[in-house]
Amino acid sequence: MLRARLLHKRFGGHIALRALDLTVEPGEIYALLGPNGAGKTTTIQCFLGFLAPDGGHVTVDGLDPQVDPRGARARLAYIPEQVNLYGHFTGDENLDYFAELGGHRYSRKERTALLEEAGLQAVAFDQRVSGYSKGMRQKVGIAIALAKQARALLLDEPTSGLDPSASHEFSQLLGRISQDGVAVLMATHDLFRAREIATRVGIMRAGQLRREFAPNELSAANLEQIYLEEMVK
């Protein structure tokens, strides 16, 4: 669903990505670990078509976002670290608006089902988003992704700023989404959640994918040790 081949991106004299090879299959949750500046967000922006590669290429379900940006983005949903919603709209109104922008019209009953599937409490459906927590905003973002019928979900630091309960709840939600065949690429610093939810983990440093493995192959302590070792090489 998501493929990067020999992906290279430069900003002036800084090389952000160096011959990156990455694949995320349908139903897979891929956690991309690395420090700030490792190239995680740049990778996501290349998949979204926001950045043009300087070398190599990316595809979304076989489509190049630079050649067919509308087709590629129709298959994608993106949830940044801070989900951008209209604060003066309710959760339901935001879902209705963004779903329609994506070419989908839903009845109130259908939108309610989507918000429930995303884990938002019913009492919040008609409350203004300006009063939402980060976790509640993320759930509306997930509902929008479900409404869009996205086949791939791109997440940038999704658990940053969430308390342990909300982070665990969000991880379980991603697991349910992936069971429907959605490919999930998650850029994160959260080693614990990466091991808990991901089917594969990649460690990035200085624009390169240094290590890749299935998290069930390692204990949490071993994952932390490997991560720290890669950061000092």
Sequence and secondary structure as in RCSB ss.txt:
>XXXX:A:sequence
MLRARLLHKRFGGHIALRALDLTVEPGEIYALLGPNGAGKTTTIQCFLGFLAPDGGHVTVDGLDPQVDPRGARAR
LAYIPEQVNLYGHFTGDENLDYFAELGGHRYSRKERTALLEEAGLQAVAFDQRVSGYSKGMRQKVGIAIALAKQA
RALLLDEPTSGLDPSASHEFSQLLGRISQDGVAVLMATHDLFRAREIATRVGIMRAGQLRREFAPNELSAANLEQ
IYLEEMVK
>XXXX:A:secstr
 EEEEEEEEEETTEEEEEEEEEEE TT EEEEE  TTSSHHHHHHHHHTSS  SEEEEEETTB TTT HHHHHHT
EEEE SS    TTSBHHHHHHHHHHHTT    HHHHHHHHHHTT  GGGTTSBGGG  HHHHHHHHHHHHHHHT 
SEEEEESTTTT  HHHHHHHHHHHHHHHHTT EEEEEES HHHHHHH SEEEEEETTEEEEEE GGGS HHHHHH
HHHHHHH 
